[in-house]
């Protein structure tokens, strides 16, 4: 497990933030939704995309929830990220872009 995932797990354990996996998944989606809301509002609902802003702590909260979800599922987040990068490298080499189709 990487350092950041371990920090999230340790913090959750120390602060009694136990939750079922389903809640972890919902929390992740909720945090992603907050980022989407910030993007939508700061960009004036698509009218001013150059004004889009998101606070870094919102990204941090999303990562925190993702690390805890990954831990609940027995997934090492760093290893999963490396696997995803390799998949994208293969797609770019074979298809000229990162898309799956």
Secondary structure, 3 states (H helix, E strand, C coil): CCHHHHHHHHHHHHCCCCCCHHHHHHHHHHHHHHHHHHHHHHCCCCCCHHHCCCCHHHHHHHHHHHHHHHHHCCCCHHHHHHHHHHHHHHHHHHHCCCCCC
